[in-house]
Amino acid sequence: QVQLVESGGGLVQAGGSLRLSCAASGRTFITLAMGWFRQAPGKEREFVAAITWSGGRSEYADSVKGRFTISRDNAKNTVTLQMNSLKPEDTAVYYCAAPILLTGYVPPGANWGQGTQVTVSS
């Protein structure tokens, strides 16, 4: 079992930046991709970004391309989401998940973090 703990959320003005981190512990032998999802109030959880085990490939939702960057440090068992040019519509609870597929598909039994709130004011 893998435990995932997100951090770095908060309140920021539109146009600002935040950096989210996801720390993995426990059985951290993860060969598939890891990724970030978000859920806004009244909406379904949606894919944001994913990165392969090697860090050589990443995928992003169209809504965040060019603004968000996902990276990972396997030595530290962490995945980071750098969010720039934030918009009010980015407001959501952000979740880390592993293992997932690079496409954003979350297989049964995948692990989720508890989530971290990101609020972007206009």
C-alpha positions in Angstrom: 0.0 0.0 0.0 1.2 3.5 -0.8 0.3 6.5 1.2 0.1 9.9 -0.6 0.2 13.2 1.1 -0.4 16.5 -0.7 0.8 19.9 0.4 1.2 23.4 -1.0 -2.4 24.5 -1.5 -3.7 27.9 -0.5 -5.3 31.1 -1.6 -3.8 33.1 -4.5 -4.9 35.9 -6.7 -5.5 35.3 -10.4 -2.3 35.4 -12.3 -0.3 34.1 -9.4 1.5 30.8 -8.8 1.4 27.8 -6.4 3.5 24.7 -6.1 1.9 21.5 -5.0 3.8 18.5 -3.7 2.8 14.9 -3.3 4.9 12.8 -1.0 4.7 9.0 -1.3 5.5 6.6 1.5 5.0 3.0 2.3 5.3 0.6 -0.6 6.8 3.1 -3.0 7.8 0.8 -5.8 5.6 2.6 -8.4 6.3 1.6 -12.0 3.4 3.3 -13.6 2.7 7.0 -13.9 1.7 9.3 -11.1 -0.6 12.2 -11.5 -2.8 15.1 -10.3 -6.6 15.4 -10.4 -8.9 18.1 -9.2 -12.5 18.5 -8.1 -14.3 21.8 -8.1 -17.5 22.2 -6.0 -20.4 20.6 -7.8 -18.3 19.0 -10.5 -16.7 15.6 -11.1 -13.1 14.9 -10.4 -11.0 15.6 -13.5 -7.6 14.8 -14.8 -5.0 17.5 -14.6 -1.5 16.1 -15.3 0.5 12.8 -15.3 4.1 11.9 -15.5 5.8 8.6 -16.2 8.1 6.7 -13.7 11.2 8.0 -15.5 9.9 11.5 -15.7 10.5 11.4 -19.5 6.9 11.8 -20.5 4.1 13.9 -19.2 0.5 14.6 -20.2 -1.7 17.6 -19.4 -5.4 18.5 -19.6 -6.0 21.0 -22.3 -7.2 23.5 -19.7 -3.8 23.7 -18.0 -1.4 23.2 -20.9 1.3 25.9 -20.9 0.5 26.9 -17.4 1.1 23.9 -15.2 4.2 21.7 -15.1 4.4 18.3 -13.5 7.7 16.8 -12.3 8.9 14.0 -10.1 11.9 13.2 -7.9 12.0 9.4 -7.4 14.9 9.7 -4.9 12.6 11.7 -2.6 9.4 9.9 -3.7 7.7 13.1 -4.6 5.7 14.5 -7.5 5.3 18.3 -7.9 2.8 20.4 -9.8 4.0 23.9 -10.5 0.9 26.0 -11.3 1.4 29.4 -13.0 -0.9 32.0 -14.4 -3.7 30.7 -12.2 -7.3 31.4 -13.0 -10.4 31.5 -10.8 -11.6 28.4 -12.7 -8.6 26.5 -11.3 -10.1 26.6 -7.9 -10.6 23.1 -6.7 -9.4 20.4 -4.3 -6.3 18.9 -5.9 -5.5 15.2 -5.4 -2.5 13.1 -6.1 -2.9 9.5 -7.4 -0.7 6.5 -8.1 -0.3 4.3 -9.9 -2.2 5.6 -12.9 -1.8 5.5 -16.7 -0.3 8.5 -18.5 -3.7 9.0 -20.2 -5.1 9.8 -16.8 -6.9 6.5 -16.4 -7.0 5.4 -12.8 -7.0 1.6 -12.4 -8.9 -0.1 -9.6 -7.0 -0.1 -6.4 -5.0 3.0 -7.1 -4.0 5.2 -4.2 -5.3 8.7 -3.5 -4.1 11.4 -1.3 -6.4 13.4 1.0 -6.4 16.4 -1.3 -5.3 20.0 -0.9 -7.4 23.1 -1.5 -6.4 25.6 -4.1 -8.4 28.8 -4.3 -7.8 31.5 -6.9 -9.5 34.8 -6.3 -10.4 37.2 -9.2 
